[in-house]
Amino acid sequence: MLAELTQVVISNAWVTVIVGVLLPLVTAVLVKAGASTKVRAAAAILISGVAAVLTQLVVDGADAVLTWETARQFLLLYGVQFMTYLGFWKPVVEVQAKVLPEVGIG
């Protein structure tokens, strides 16, 4: 039965959730722990924009162009990233202090 499985299909919504939950880790790697809130916010917005275009490439089969769908994807990714950072990564894991705190911008 498993030999017949040739591909796994994940919906666009699940891709957004998975990527959005992991984006605070990317931000933590790229921004120093002591960086100002403005620097972290700007980096998070930039990273969300790049991730939105990349997820559109994956979901649409390498046909990502700047459309309303890409803008919607950006807003969803930034929202998921922001909420998981404030609700989990920052209070529970203290991700900024534990993931390369002296490396990155800021």
C-alpha positions as CSV (number, residue, x, y, z in Angstrom):
1,M,0.0,0.0,0.0
2,L,2.8,2.5,0.8
3,A,4.6,1.6,-2.4
4,E,1.7,3.2,-4.3
5,L,2.2,6.5,-2.6
6,T,4.0,8.7,-5.1
7,Q,3.3,12.2,-3.9
8,V,1.9,14.0,-0.9
9,V,-0.3,17.0,-1.6
10,I,-0.5,19.8,1.0
11,S,-3.1,22.5,0.6
12,N,-2.1,26.2,0.3
13,A,-3.5,26.9,3.7
14,W,-1.3,24.2,5.4
15,V,1.8,25.5,3.6
16,T,1.0,28.9,4.9
17,V,0.6,27.7,8.5
18,I,3.7,25.5,8.4
19,V,5.9,28.3,6.9
20,G,4.4,31.0,9.1
21,V,5.1,29.0,12.3
22,L,8.7,28.5,11.3
23,L,9.4,32.1,10.1
24,P,10.2,33.4,13.7
25,L,13.1,31.0,13.7
26,V,14.4,32.4,10.5
27,T,14.0,35.9,11.9
28,A,15.9,34.8,15.1
29,V,18.8,33.5,13.1
30,L,19.0,36.7,10.9
31,V,18.5,39.3,13.7
32,K,20.6,39.8,16.8
33,A,18.9,39.3,20.2
34,G,19.7,42.9,21.2
35,A,18.3,44.4,18.0
36,S,15.6,47.0,18.4
37,T,12.0,46.2,17.9
38,K,11.9,48.2,14.7
39,V,14.7,46.2,13.2
40,R,13.1,42.9,14.2
41,A,9.7,44.0,12.8
42,A,11.3,45.2,9.5
43,A,13.2,42.0,9.2
44,A,10.0,40.0,9.9
45,I,8.1,41.9,7.2
46,L,10.8,41.4,4.7
47,I,11.1,37.7,5.5
48,S,7.4,37.3,5.2
49,G,7.4,38.9,1.8
50,V,10.1,36.7,0.5
51,A,8.4,33.6,2.0
52,A,5.1,34.6,0.3
53,V,6.7,34.7,-3.1
54,L,8.5,31.4,-2.5
55,T,5.4,29.6,-1.2
56,Q,3.6,30.9,-4.3
57,L,6.3,29.4,-6.4
58,V,5.9,26.0,-4.7
59,V,2.1,26.0,-4.6
60,D,1.6,27.3,-8.2
61,G,4.3,25.2,-9.8
62,A,7.0,27.9,-10.3
63,D,4.5,30.4,-11.7
64,A,4.6,33.0,-8.9
65,V,4.0,36.6,-10.1
66,L,3.1,39.6,-8.0
67,T,-0.7,39.2,-7.9
68,W,-3.4,39.7,-5.3
69,E,-2.9,36.1,-4.3
70,T,0.8,36.8,-3.5
71,A,-0.3,39.9,-1.4
72,R,-2.9,37.8,0.4
73,Q,-0.2,35.1,1.0
74,F,2.1,37.8,2.5
75,L,-0.6,39.0,4.9
76,L,-1.4,35.5,6.0
77,L,2.2,34.6,6.5
78,Y,3.0,37.7,8.4
79,G,-0.1,37.2,10.6
80,V,0.8,33.6,11.4
81,Q,4.4,34.6,12.0
82,F,3.5,37.5,14.3
83,M,0.9,35.5,16.3
84,T,3.1,32.4,16.8
85,Y,6.1,34.6,17.8
86,L,4.1,36.5,20.4
87,G,2.1,33.4,21.6
88,F,4.7,30.7,21.5
89,W,8.3,31.4,20.4
90,K,8.9,34.5,22.6
91,P,7.3,33.5,25.9
92,V,7.8,29.8,25.8
93,V,11.0,29.2,23.9
94,E,12.7,32.6,24.2
95,V,13.8,32.1,20.6
96,Q,15.8,35.4,20.3
97,A,18.0,34.6,23.2
98,K,18.6,30.9,22.3
99,V,19.1,31.0,18.5
100,L,22.4,32.7,17.6
101,P,21.8,35.8,19.8
102,E,25.0,37.6,18.7
103,V,24.8,36.8,15.0
104,G,22.8,38.8,12.4
105,I,21.7,42.3,11.8
106,G,20.9,44.9,14.5
